[in-house]
């Protein structure tokens, strides 16, 4: 597989760009792992973000109704058009999935359900997860290859939570399927990767107040949570102490020590609701 990828790059004069996270998977074993985790069906519509040279795209296309392959690099678009010309169920789109126009056009085709299956460019991981987990039409599931350390942060539990882990776990169930050593990519990245499977809870969940509290709480992770919330204007110190006592939180607790459920109870209390039950 490595020789095939290098030959394609040589043929089309492609030089992988580190700044765009262009590290191509060169081991069929892990492509099969990704496909297995995605549980692809004939009627599925799949969105692939950062289609690269199309190796994963081809395998997805053999199993589903349609693949929408989004790629920002114009040179790779030309490669995809040639390499995937026999696959009539693949739509190739040039653009950034983070651009609202590009995203909205593609999502208009996915209102009846879709999956995201992708070797995600490392530099847009957080933004892509926020975009698709918080939107009205969430994917049925997401199977993503991403940096190992980012994957570990996403699945973390107290006392190692982060703003990213709270966000993803608020919207979904998430687990690491497999680890991928960096030798399985070309060019070889500096770090290992993982296959992450994310299953959204379903339905649109507007949580602006919730994430305002999360943002304030993690503004200075090494400082006490209560002080961060006061500094962020979420509550005054007197009210905060009262809420913490009611919830049974240590006043010296830090943001990374709270579970998603704890954050939900805190948000309810901060806006004056009942935290019982």
BAVO-692363 format. One line per field, with one value per atom (N, C-alpha, C): residue number from 1; residue in one letter; atom name; z, y, x. Coordinates in steps of 0.05 Angstrom, whole numbers, plus 5000, padded with zeros to 4 digits. Example, Ala and Ser with C-alpha at 12.3 -4.5 7.8 and 13.67 -1.06 7.14 Angstrom:
BEGIN
i: [1	1	1	2	2	2]
aa: [a	a	a	s	s	s]
at: [N	CA	C	N	CA	C]
c3: [5156	5156	5156	5142	5143	5157]
c2: [4886	4910	4934	4955	4979	5001]
c1: [5264	5246	5264	5257	5273	5258]
END
This chain:
BEGIN
i: [1	1	1	2	2	2	3	3	3	4	4	4	5	5	5	6	6	6	7	7	7	8	8	8	9	9	9	10	10	10	11	11	11	12	12	12	13	13	13	14	14	14	15	15	15	16	16	16	17	17	17	18	18	18	19	19	19	20	20	20	21	21	21	22	22	22	23	23	23	24	24	24	25	25	25	26	26	26	27	27	27	28	28	28	29	29	29	30	30	30	31	31	31	32	32	32	33	33	33	34	34	34	35	35	35	36	36	36	37	37	37	38	38	38	39	39	39	40	40	40	41	41	41	42	42	42	43	43	43	44	44	44	45	45	45	46	46	46	47	47	47	48	48	48	49	49	49	50	50	50	51	51	51	52	52	52	53	53	53	54	54	54	55	55	55	56	56	56	57	57	57	58	58	58	59	59	59	60	60	60	61	61	61	62	62	62	63	63	63	64	64	64	65	65	65	66	66	66	67	67	67	68	68	68	69	69	69	70	70	70	71	71	71	72	72	72	73	73	73	74	74	74	75	75	75	76	76	76	77	77	77	78	78	78	79	79	79	80	80	80	81	81	81	82	82	82	83	83	83	84	84	84	85	85	85	86	86	86	87	87	87	88	88	88	89	89	89	90	90	90	91	91	91	92	92	92	93	93	93	94	94	94	95	95	95	96	96	96	97	97	97	98	98	98	99	99	99	100	100	100	101	101	101	102	102	102	103	103	103	104	104	104	105	105	105	106	106	106	107	107	107	108	108	108	109	109	109	110	110	110	111	111	111	112	112	112	113	113	113	114	114	114	115	115	115	116	116	116	117	117	117	118	118	118	119	119	119	120	120	120	121	121	121	122	122	122	123	123	123	124	124	124	125	125	125	126	126	126	127	127	127	128	128	128	129	129	129	130	130	130	131	131	131	132	132	132	133	133	133	134	134	134	135	135	135	136	136	136	137	137	137	138	138	138	139	139	139	140	140	140	141	141	141	142	142	142	143	143	143	144	144	144	145	145	145	146	146	146	147	147	147	148	148	148	149	149	149	150	150	150	151	151	151	152	152	152	153	153	153	154	154	154	155	155	155	156	156	156	157	157	157	158	158	158	159	159	159	160	160	160	161	161	161	162	162	162	163	163	163	164	164	164	165	165	165	166	166	166	167	167	167	168	168	168	169	169	169	170	170	170	171	171	171	172	172	172	173	173	173	174	174	174	175	175	175	176	176	176	177	177	177	178	178	178	179	179	179	180	180	180	181	181	181	182	182	182	183	183	183	184	184	184	185	185	185	186	186	186	187	187	187	188	188	188	189	189	189	190	190	190	191	191	191	192	192	192	193	193	193	194	194	194	195	195	195	196	196	196	197	197	197	198	198	198	199	199	199	200	200	200	201	201	201	202	202	202	203	203	203	204	204	204	205	205	205	206	206	206	207	207	207	208	208	208	209	209	209	210	210	210	211	211	211	212	212	212	213	213	213	214	214	214	215	215	215	216	216	216	217	217	217	218	218	218	219	219	219	220	220	220	221	221	221	222	222	222	223	223	223	224	224	224	225	225	225	226	226	226	227	227	227	228	228	228	229	229	229	230	230	230	231	231	231	232	232	232	233	233	233	234	234	234	235	235	235	236	236	236	237	237	237	238	238	238	239	239	239	240	240	240	241	241	241	242	242	242	243	243	243	244	244	244	245	245	245	246	246	246	247	247	247	248	248	248	249	249	249	250	250	250	251	251	251	252	252	252	253	253	253	254	254	254	255	255	255	256	256	256	257	257	257	258	258	258	259	259	259	260	260	260	261	261	261	262	262	262	263	263	263	264	264	264	265	265	265	266	266	266	267	267	267	268	268	268	269	269	269	270	270	270	271	271	271	272	272	272	273	273	273	274	274	274	275	275	275	276	276	276	277	277	277]
aa: [x	x	x	x	x	x	x	x	x	x	x	x	x	x	x	x	x	x	x	x	x	x	x	x	x	x	x	x	x	x	x	x	x	x	x	x	x	x	x	x	x	x	x	x	x	x	x	x	x	x	x	x	x	x	x	x	x	x	x	x	x	x	x	x	x	x	x	x	x	x	x	x	x	x	x	x	x	x	x	x	x	x	x	x	x	x	x	x	x	x	x	x	x	x	x	x	x	x	x	x	x	x	x	x	x	x	x	x	x	x	x	x	x	x	x	x	x	x	x	x	x	x	x	x	x	x	x	x	x	x	x	x	x	x	x	x	x	x	x	x	x	x	x	x	x	x	x	x	x	x	x	x	x	x	x	x	x	x	x	x	x	x	x	x	x	x	x	x	x	x	x	x	x	x	x	x	x	x	x	x	x	x	x	x	x	x	x	x	x	x	x	x	x	x	x	x	x	x	x	x	x	x	x	x	x	x	x	x	x	x	x	x	x	x	x	x	x	x	x	x	x	x	x	x	x	x	x	x	x	x	x	x	x	x	x	x	x	x	x	x	x	x	x	x	x	x	x	x	x	x	x	x	x	x	x	x	x	x	x	x	x	x	x	x	x	x	x	x	x	x	x	x	x	x	x	x	x	x	x	x	x	x	x	x	x	x	x	x	x	x	x	x	x	x	x	x	x	x	x	x	x	x	x	x	x	x	x	x	x	x	x	x	x	x	x	x	x	x	x	x	x	x	x	x	x	x	x	x	x	x	x	x	x	x	x	x	x	x	x	x	x	x	x	x	x	x	x	x	x	x	x	x	x	x	x	x	x	x	x	x	x	x	x	x	x	x	x	x	x	x	x	x	x	x	x	x	x	x	x	x	x	x	x	x	x	x	x	x	x	x	x	x	x	x	x	x	x	x	x	x	x	x	x	x	x	x	x	x	x	x	x	x	x	x	x	x	x	x	x	x	x	x	x	x	x	x	x	x	x	x	x	x	x	x	x	x	x	x	x	x	x	x	x	x	x	x	x	x	x	x	x	x	x	x	x	x	x	x	x	x	x	x	x	x	x	x	x	x	x	x	x	x	x	x	x	x	x	x	x	x	x	x	x	x	x	x	x	x	x	x	x	x	x	x	x	x	x	x	x	x	x	x	x	x	x	x	x	x	x	x	x	x	x	x	x	x	x	x	x	x	x	x	x	x	x	x	x	x	x	x	x	x	x	x	x	x	x	x	x	x	x	x	x	x	x	x	x	x	x	x	x	x	x	x	x	x	x	x	x	x	x	x	x	x	x	x	x	x	x	x	x	x	x	x	x	x	x	x	x	x	x	x	x	x	x	x	x	x	x	x	x	x	x	x	x	x	x	x	x	x	x	x	x	x	x	x	x	x	x	x	x	x	x	x	x	x	x	x	x	x	x	x	x	x	x	x	x	x	x	x	x	x	x	x	x	x	x	x	x	x	x	x	x	x	x	x	x	x	x	x	x	x	x	x	x	x	x	x	x	x	x	x	x	x	x	x	x	x	x	x	x	x	x	x	x	x	x	x	x	x	x	x	x	x	x	x	x	x	x	x	x	x	x	x	x	x	x	x	x	x	x	x	x	x	x	x	x	x	x	x	x	x	x	x	x	x	x	x	x	x	x	x	x	x	x	x	x	x	x	x	x	x	x	x	x	x	x	x	x	x	x	x	x	x	x	x	x	x	x	x	x	x	x	x	x	x	x	x	x	x	x	x	x	x	x	x	x	x	x	x	x	x	x	x	x	x	x	x	x	x	x	x	x	x	x	x	x	x	x	x	x	x	x	x	x	x	x	x	x	x	x	x	x	x	x	x	x	x	x	x	x	x	x	x	x	x	x	x	x	x	x	x	x	x	x	x	x	x	x	x	x]
at: [N	CA	C	N	CA	C	N	CA	C	N	CA	C	N	CA	C	N	CA	C	N	CA	C	N	CA	C	N	CA	C	N	CA	C	N	CA	C	N	CA	C	N	CA	C	N	CA	C	N	CA	C	N	CA	C	N	CA	C	N	CA	C	N	CA	C	N	CA	C	N	CA	C	N	CA	C	N	CA	C	N	CA	C	N	CA	C	N	CA	C	N	CA	C	N	CA	C	N	CA	C	N	CA	C	N	CA	C	N	CA	C	N	CA	C	N	CA	C	N	CA	C	N	CA	C	N	CA	C	N	CA	C	N	CA	C	N	CA	C	N	CA	C	N	CA	C	N	CA	C	N	CA	C	N	CA	C	N	CA	C	N	CA	C	N	CA	C	N	CA	C	N	CA	C	N	CA	C	N	CA	C	N	CA	C	N	CA	C	N	CA	C	N	CA	C	N	CA	C	N	CA	C	N	CA	C	N	CA	C	N	CA	C	N	CA	C	N	CA	C	N	CA	C	N	CA	C	N	CA	C	N	CA	C	N	CA	C	N	CA	C	N	CA	C	N	CA	C	N	CA	C	N	CA	C	N	CA	C	N	CA	C	N	CA	C	N	CA	C	N	CA	C	N	CA	C	N	CA	C	N	CA	C	N	CA	C	N	CA	C	N	CA	C	N	CA	C	N	CA	C	N	CA	C	N	CA	C	N	CA	C	N	CA	C	N	CA	C	N	CA	C	N	CA	C	N	CA	C	N	CA	C	N	CA	C	N	CA	C	N	CA	C	N	CA	C	N	CA	C	N	CA	C	N	CA	C	N	CA	C	N	CA	C	N	CA	C	N	CA	C	N	CA	C	N	CA	C	N	CA	C	N	CA	C	N	CA	C	N	CA	C	N	CA	C	N	CA	C	N	CA	C	N	CA	C	N	CA	C	N	CA	C	N	CA	C	N	CA	C	N	CA	C	N	CA	C	N	CA	C	N	CA	C	N	CA	C	N	CA	C	N	CA	C	N	CA	C	N	CA	C	N	CA	C	N	CA	C	N	CA	C	N	CA	C	N	CA	C	N	CA	C	N	CA	C	N	CA	C	N	CA	C	N	CA	C	N	CA	C	N	CA	C	N	CA	C	N	CA	C	N	CA	C	N	CA	C	N	CA	C	N	CA	C	N	CA	C	N	CA	C	N	CA	C	N	CA	C	N	CA	C	N	CA	C	N	CA	C	N	CA	C	N	CA	C	N	CA	C	N	CA	C	N	CA	C	N	CA	C	N	CA	C	N	CA	C	N	CA	C	N	CA	C	N	CA	C	N	CA	C	N	CA	C	N	CA	C	N	CA	C	N	CA	C	N	CA	C	N	CA	C	N	CA	C	N	CA	C	N	CA	C	N	CA	C	N	CA	C	N	CA	C	N	CA	C	N	CA	C	N	CA	C	N	CA	C	N	CA	C	N	CA	C	N	CA	C	N	CA	C	N	CA	C	N	CA	C	N	CA	C	N	CA	C	N	CA	C	N	CA	C	N	CA	C	N	CA	C	N	CA	C	N	CA	C	N	CA	C	N	CA	C	N	CA	C	N	CA	C	N	CA	C	N	CA	C	N	CA	C	N	CA	C	N	CA	C	N	CA	C	N	CA	C	N	CA	C	N	CA	C	N	CA	C	N	CA	C	N	CA	C	N	CA	C	N	CA	C	N	CA	C	N	CA	C	N	CA	C	N	CA	C	N	CA	C	N	CA	C	N	CA	C	N	CA	C	N	CA	C	N	CA	C	N	CA	C	N	CA	C	N	CA	C	N	CA	C	N	CA	C	N	CA	C	N	CA	C	N	CA	C	N	CA	C	N	CA	C	N	CA	C	N	CA	C	N	CA	C	N	CA	C	N	CA	C	N	CA	C	N	CA	C	N	CA	C	N	CA	C	N	CA	C	N	CA	C	N	CA	C	N	CA	C	N	CA	C	N	CA	C	N	CA	C	N	CA	C	N	CA	C	N	CA	C	N	CA	C	N	CA	C	N	CA	C	N	CA	C	N	CA	C	N	CA	C	N	CA	C	N	CA	C	N	CA	C	N	CA	C	N	CA	C	N	CA	C	N	CA	C	N	CA	C	N	CA	C	N	CA	C	N	CA	C	N	CA	C	N	CA	C	N	CA	C	N	CA	C	N	CA	C	N	CA	C	N	CA	C]
c3: [5000	5000	5000	5014	5014	4986	4972	4945	4927	4930	4914	4919	4945	4953	4943	4946	4936	4906	4892	4862	4854	4868	4862	4866	4888	4894	4873	4864	4844	4817	4810	4785	4783	4806	4805	4818	4823	4835	4861	4878	4904	4926	4941	4965	4989	5006	5029	5047	5055	5070	5100	5116	5145	5157	5147	5158	5154	5135	5130	5141	5156	5169	5149	5127	5106	5111	5128	5134	5126	5105	5093	5107	5113	5125	5105	5112	5093	5101	5120	5129	5126	5108	5103	5128	5147	5171	5186	5188	5203	5187	5160	5144	5149	5151	5157	5185	5204	5231	5231	5216	5214	5202	5181	5167	5186	5200	5219	5241	5252	5273	5263	5237	5226	5220	5219	5215	5190	5168	5144	5131	5122	5109	5080	5064	5036	5033	5052	5050	5062	5073	5087	5069	5079	5067	5086	5075	5091	5083	5103	5098	5106	5088	5093	5092	5113	5115	5111	5090	5084	5070	5046	5032	5022	5021	5014	4986	4985	4959	4953	4971	4965	4973	4987	4995	5012	5033	5050	5035	5019	5004	4987	4973	4956	4972	4995	5011	5023	5030	5040	5017	4994	4971	4963	4968	4961	4978	5000	5020	5024	5013	5021	4996	5001	4980	4968	4985	4975	4995	4983	4998	4989	5008	5003	5013	4994	5001	4999	5022	5022	5025	5008	5009	5002	5018	5015	4994	4990	4973	4944	4927	4899	4884	4890	4876	4883	4908	4915	4902	4898	4884	4857	4842	4816	4818	4838	4843	4848	4866	4873	4848	4832	4808	4790	4788	4771	4785	4810	4825	4831	4832	4840	4817	4793	4771	4765	4774	4770	4792	4812	4835	4831	4820	4813	4838	4861	4885	4903	4891	4906	4895	4912	4905	4917	4900	4910	4912	4935	4941	4949	4935	4942	4961	4984	5004	5032	5051	5079	5092	5106	5119	5141	5150	5171	5159	5132	5119	5119	5129	5133	5107	5085	5059	5050	5052	5043	5061	5087	5106	5102	5098	5095	5070	5048	5023	5026	5039	5042	5062	5083	5103	5093	5073	5062	5050	5044	5033	5054	5079	5101	5122	5116	5136	5143	5127	5133	5147	5155	5170	5154	5169	5156	5177	5167	5185	5176	5195	5188	5192	5171	5173	5160	5176	5165	5179	5164	5176	5178	5200	5203	5204	5188	5191	5220	5232	5260	5269	5251	5259	5261	5253	5255	5272	5288	5303	5321	5339	5358	5345	5324	5310	5296	5284	5271	5291	5313	5334	5344	5350	5360	5339	5314	5293	5289	5288	5281	5305	5329	5352	5362	5356	5366	5346	5322	5301	5303	5288	5289	5280	5257	5247	5254	5276	5284	5268	5264	5250	5268	5254	5269	5285	5274	5288	5274	5288	5277	5283	5263	5267	5256	5273	5266	5274	5256	5263	5272	5295	5305	5324	5331	5348	5374	5383	5407	5431	5435	5459	5459	5436	5434	5440	5429	5435	5465	5478	5507	5522	5513	5526	5523	5500	5495	5513	5517	5532	5562	5570	5598	5618	5642	5664	5687	5706	5729	5742	5750	5752	5728	5704	5681	5659	5666	5646	5634	5610	5597	5584	5575	5561	5538	5523	5500	5509	5529	5538	5549	5563	5573	5549	5530	5506	5491	5485	5469	5485	5511	5527	5534	5534	5538	5515	5491	5467	5459	5470	5458	5477	5469	5480	5463	5476	5460	5471	5453	5462	5441	5450	5433	5423	5397	5385	5383	5374	5370	5369	5376	5373	5347	5334	5309	5313	5311	5314	5290	5295	5274	5249	5252	5229	5208	5214	5196	5178	5179	5163	5146	5124	5108	5098	5101	5117	5146	5160	5188	5206	5220	5238	5263	5280	5304	5326	5324	5346	5336	5354	5348	5345	5334	5331	5343	5344	5353	5334	5334	5321	5343	5340	5360	5348	5364	5356	5374	5361	5375	5367	5386	5381	5394	5379	5391	5404	5425	5439	5421	5401	5382	5388	5367	5370	5375	5371	5375	5405	5416	5444	5445	5449	5452	5480	5483	5510	5514	5504	5506	5534	5553	5581	5592	5586	5595	5587	5561	5552	5560	5567	5579	5606	5621	5647	5643	5623	5617	5610	5592	5583	5607	5625	5648	5667	5671	5690	5682	5656	5646	5637	5643	5635	5647	5672	5685	5700	5686	5697	5723	5728	5752	5777	5771	5793	5802	5826	5836	5818	5814	5797	5806	5832	5842	5834	5837	5830	5800	5784	5755	5748	5761	5756	5765	5787	5797	5778	5770	5752	5725	5716	5690	5691	5714	5716	5717	5722	5723	5749	5770	5796	5815	5836	5856	5876	5892	5909	5930	5941	5962	5950	5927	5914	5906	5897	5889	5912	5935	5959	5967	5965	5971	5952	5926	5906	5910	5915	5919	5944	5965	5989	5983	5968	5961	5945	5926	5909	5921	5944	5957	5945	5932	5919	5940	5940	5956	5944	5960	5949	5935	5940	5927	5903	5894	5871	5846	5828	5802	5780	5758	5736	5726	5724	5713	5730	5755	5774	5772	5756	5754	5730	5734	5712	5696	5673	5657	5673	5688	5705	5725	5737	5756	5743	5719	5704	5698	5691	5685	5710	5733	5758	5766	5761	5767	5750	5724	5706	5714	5722	5731	5755	5774	5799	5793	5775	5769	5756	5741	5729	5746	5771	5790	5789	5776	5775	5798	5799	5820	5810	5827	5820	5832	5843	5855	5834	5840	5821	5800]
c2: [4976	5000	5025	5024	5047	5053	5033	5037	5050	5040	5051	5080	5088	5116	5133	5123	5139	5142	5121	5122	5143	5144	5164	5192	5196	5222	5231	5212	5218	5224	5208	5212	5240	5249	5274	5297	5291	5312	5323	5305	5312	5310	5331	5331	5336	5315	5318	5342	5357	5382	5377	5380	5376	5396	5421	5441	5434	5416	5407	5379	5369	5343	5320	5322	5302	5279	5261	5236	5213	5199	5179	5152	5139	5112	5092	5075	5057	5028	5022	4995	4987	4968	4959	4949	4938	4927	4948	4972	4993	5005	5005	5013	4994	4968	4948	4953	4960	4967	4990	5010	5034	5026	5011	5003	4985	4968	4951	4967	4987	5004	5020	5028	5045	5029	5003	4986	4996	4997	5009	4991	5004	4991	5002	4986	4994	5021	5028	5052	5076	5073	5095	5117	5141	5164	5171	5172	5177	5203	5219	5243	5237	5241	5237	5265	5272	5299	5296	5308	5304	5278	5275	5249	5242	5261	5254	5243	5218	5205	5185	5183	5166	5137	5129	5100	5092	5107	5101	5105	5126	5132	5108	5095	5072	5050	5044	5022	5028	5054	5062	5060	5069	5070	5042	5022	4995	4984	4998	4987	5004	5029	5047	5059	5073	5086	5109	5126	5150	5159	5169	5181	5210	5229	5257	5261	5264	5266	5295	5307	5335	5337	5353	5357	5386	5398	5427	5431	5412	5415	5411	5431	5430	5409	5405	5385	5357	5352	5326	5322	5343	5341	5328	5337	5326	5296	5289	5260	5244	5255	5241	5237	5257	5255	5232	5228	5207	5180	5179	5153	5142	5160	5151	5153	5156	5160	5137	5113	5089	5087	5103	5101	5123	5115	5134	5144	5131	5139	5158	5168	5186	5214	5233	5261	5275	5287	5300	5330	5341	5369	5383	5405	5420	5442	5443	5464	5455	5473	5467	5461	5439	5431	5451	5467	5487	5513	5515	5538	5533	5551	5547	5541	5554	5550	5521	5512	5485	5465	5469	5451	5449	5472	5473	5459	5462	5449	5419	5409	5380	5369	5384	5374	5374	5391	5391	5363	5348	5321	5299	5308	5288	5290	5304	5308	5282	5262	5236	5217	5227	5211	5207	5207	5203	5194	5185	5177	5193	5198	5210	5189	5183	5163	5177	5180	5197	5193	5196	5200	5231	5241	5270	5285	5306	5323	5332	5328	5333	5361	5380	5408	5419	5403	5413	5395	5377	5357	5370	5388	5400	5416	5431	5447	5429	5407	5389	5376	5367	5355	5374	5398	5419	5424	5426	5433	5412	5386	5366	5355	5356	5346	5366	5392	5412	5421	5410	5419	5405	5416	5405	5376	5370	5343	5331	5316	5303	5277	5269	5244	5220	5199	5175	5164	5165	5159	5172	5173	5183	5163	5155	5139	5155	5162	5182	5172	5175	5171	5198	5200	5225	5220	5240	5238	5223	5206	5190	5207	5228	5245	5259	5268	5281	5261	5236	5216	5209	5208	5202	5225	5250	5273	5271	5263	5262	5241	5218	5197	5199	5219	5221	5222	5214	5216	5232	5241	5256	5239	5251	5280	5290	5279	5288	5298	5309	5320	5346	5353	5378	5390	5414	5427	5410	5397	5381	5355	5342	5317	5322	5344	5351	5356	5371	5377	5352	5334	5310	5291	5287	5269	5280	5306	5318	5309	5308	5302	5273	5256	5230	5210	5185	5163	5160	5156	5156	5135	5121	5101	5098	5090	5085	5056	5052	5025	5012	5027	5016	5038	5030	5048	5043	5064	5060	5073	5057	5067	5086	5105	5126	5114	5089	5076	5068	5068	5060	5083	5106	5129	5137	5150	5163	5190	5210	5211	5205	5194	5186	5211	5213	5236	5233	5253	5253	5237	5231	5218	5195	5177	5155	5166	5149	5156	5135	5141	5122	5124	5102	5102	5107	5129	5137	5133	5121	5118	5135	5152	5171	5166	5161	5156	5178	5198	5220	5210	5224	5216	5219	5237	5241	5266	5279	5303	5327	5351	5376	5384	5391	5399	5427	5447	5474	5477	5485	5485	5509	5532	5556	5563	5563	5569	5549	5524	5502	5507	5514	5517	5544	5563	5588	5581	5564	5556	5539	5521	5504	5522	5541	5559	5574	5585	5599	5580	5557	5538	5528	5525	5516	5539	5564	5587	5586	5576	5573	5546	5524	5497	5492	5506	5501	5516	5534	5548	5535	5542	5530	5538	5519	5523	5546	5548	5570	5597	5600	5626	5632	5611	5615	5624	5612	5619	5647	5655	5683	5702	5697	5714	5716	5694	5693	5705	5715	5728	5709	5684	5664	5667	5673	5676	5692	5704	5717	5696	5703	5683	5672	5690	5681	5661	5667	5648	5622	5625	5602	5583	5594	5577	5562	5576	5564	5541	5545	5524	5500	5506	5484	5467	5480	5466	5448	5459	5444	5419	5422	5400	5382	5389	5373	5375	5397	5401	5414	5404	5417	5445	5466	5493	5495	5476	5477	5457	5448	5430	5445	5431	5442	5431	5446	5439	5411	5401	5374	5351	5358	5338	5332	5348	5345	5327	5310	5294	5311	5300	5314	5318	5298	5300	5323	5325	5347	5374	5377	5402	5409	5389	5394	5403	5391	5399	5427	5434	5460	5481	5475	5494	5499	5477	5480	5498	5494	5510	5539	5543	5570	5587	5575	5590	5589	5579	5581	5558	5536	5513	5494	5471	5451	5431	5424	5404	5377	5373	5348	5327	5302	5280	5277]
c1: [5017	5000	5017	5040	5058	5068	5076	5086	5065	5040	5018	5014	5015	5011	5033	5058	5081	5080	5072	5070	5049	5026	5006	5016	5030	5042	5062	5078	5098	5084	5064	5050	5037	5025	5011	5027	5053	5071	5059	5051	5040	5061	5064	5081	5064	5060	5043	5050	5030	5034	5028	5049	5046	5025	5025	5007	4977	4972	4944	4939	4959	4955	4953	4968	4967	4986	4977	4991	4973	4981	4963	4967	4944	4945	4954	4974	4985	4982	4964	4960	4931	4925	4898	4884	4899	4888	4871	4882	4868	4845	4847	4824	4801	4806	4785	4774	4791	4782	4763	4769	4752	4725	4725	4700	4683	4696	4682	4668	4682	4671	4648	4649	4628	4602	4604	4580	4564	4578	4566	4545	4523	4501	4497	4483	4479	4465	4448	4432	4446	4469	4483	4493	4492	4505	4528	4553	4577	4590	4597	4613	4642	4661	4689	4702	4716	4729	4759	4770	4798	4803	4792	4793	4821	4839	4867	4870	4881	4885	4863	4844	4820	4822	4842	4845	4821	4815	4792	4766	4765	4740	4731	4750	4744	4730	4741	4731	4704	4699	4673	4653	4660	4642	4632	4648	4640	4617	4612	4593	4568	4567	4546	4532	4510	4494	4509	4521	4535	4557	4579	4600	4603	4603	4609	4638	4656	4685	4694	4699	4707	4738	4750	4779	4785	4802	4809	4831	4848	4872	4864	4867	4859	4875	4900	4916	4906	4897	4886	4859	4844	4818	4822	4842	4848	4855	4870	4877	4851	4834	4809	4791	4790	4773	4782	4808	4819	4817	4825	4826	4798	4778	4751	4731	4741	4722	4704	4712	4695	4673	4675	4656	4635	4612	4591	4576	4580	4566	4583	4605	4623	4620	4613	4612	4637	4653	4678	4673	4679	4674	4700	4707	4731	4723	4736	4730	4736	4734	4737	4711	4709	4684	4677	4697	4692	4680	4680	4667	4637	4622	4593	4579	4587	4574	4578	4603	4610	4595	4595	4583	4553	4540	4510	4501	4517	4509	4510	4531	4534	4513	4508	4489	4460	4454	4427	4420	4441	4437	4434	4439	4442	4419	4398	4377	4363	4365	4353	4372	4395	4415	4441	4463	4489	4509	4532	4554	4579	4597	4622	4644	4659	4680	4705	4726	4748	4774	4796	4822	4825	4817	4812	4839	4842	4866	4869	4892	4896	4890	4895	4893	4864	4844	4817	4799	4811	4795	4774	4783	4765	4742	4749	4729	4708	4717	4698	4679	4690	4673	4652	4661	4642	4620	4628	4609	4588	4596	4577	4561	4573	4558	4537	4541	4522	4501	4503	4484	4457	4438	4411	4410	4424	4425	4452	4452	4476	4481	4506	4511	4501	4494	4486	4510	4533	4558	4581	4604	4628	4651	4665	4689	4712	4731	4751	4779	4798	4826	4837	4849	4860	4883	4897	4921	4914	4932	4927	4922	4938	4935	4909	4899	4873	4851	4854	4834	4832	4856	4856	4843	4847	4835	4804	4795	4766	4752	4764	4751	4758	4773	4782	4759	4765	4745	4758	4742	4753	4775	4797	4803	4819	4815	4831	4813	4790	4772	4784	4775	4782	4757	4760	4738	4728	4747	4740	4725	4735	4722	4694	4690	4663	4644	4654	4637	4629	4648	4642	4624	4631	4615	4587	4584	4557	4539	4549	4533	4532	4550	4553	4566	4565	4581	4606	4629	4653	4672	4687	4706	4728	4752	4774	4772	4773	4770	4798	4818	4844	4865	4890	4912	4927	4937	4952	4979	5000	5027	5034	5051	5057	5070	5082	5095	5074	5049	5028	5018	5032	5025	5049	5043	5064	5054	5071	5095	5090	5110	5106	5102	5079	5076	5093	5093	5109	5097	5071	5056	5039	5031	5013	4985	4967	4939	4921	4895	4875	4851	4835	4809	4789	4774	4754	4726	4708	4680	4663	4647	4629	4601	4583	4555	4539	4529	4514	4488	4479	4455	4430	4432	4410	4394	4385	4369	4387	4375	4390	4389	4412	4413	4426	4410	4421	4431	4456	4468	4486	4477	4494	4502	4483	4490	4509	4505	4522	4551	4555	4582	4595	4578	4589	4602	4589	4600	4625	4625	4648	4672	4667	4688	4701	4683	4693	4708	4697	4709	4736	4741	4767	4785	4778	4794	4822	4824	4850	4849	4855	4851	4866	4888	4903	4891	4873	4861	4835	4825	4801	4777	4759	4736	4719	4714	4698	4709	4735	4748	4745	4747	4744	4715	4696	4668	4661	4673	4669	4682	4707	4721	4707	4695	4681	4654	4645	4619	4595	4601	4579	4563	4576	4563	4582	4570	4587	4596	4616	4629	4609	4593	4573	4554	4543	4525	4539	4564	4579	4584	4591	4596	4570	4548	4522	4516	4520	4515	4534	4559	4578	4571	4562	4554	4529	4510	4486	4493	4512	4519	4540	4550	4570	4598	4604	4630	4649	4673	4694	4700	4700	4705	4732	4750	4777	4779	4756	4756	4764	4777	4785	4767	4767	4748	4751	4776	4781	4771	4763	4754	4724	4709	4680	4673	4653	4642	4623	4614	4594	4569	4560	4536	4540	4563	4569	4566	4576	4574	4545	4529	4501	4487	4492	4480	4488	4513	4524	4510	4506	4493	4464	4450	4422	4421	4439	4439	4447	4465	4474	4452	4435	4413	4387	4390	4368	4348	4356	4338	4343	4329	4332	4352	4372	4392	4385	4361	4354	4348	4351	4345	4366]
END
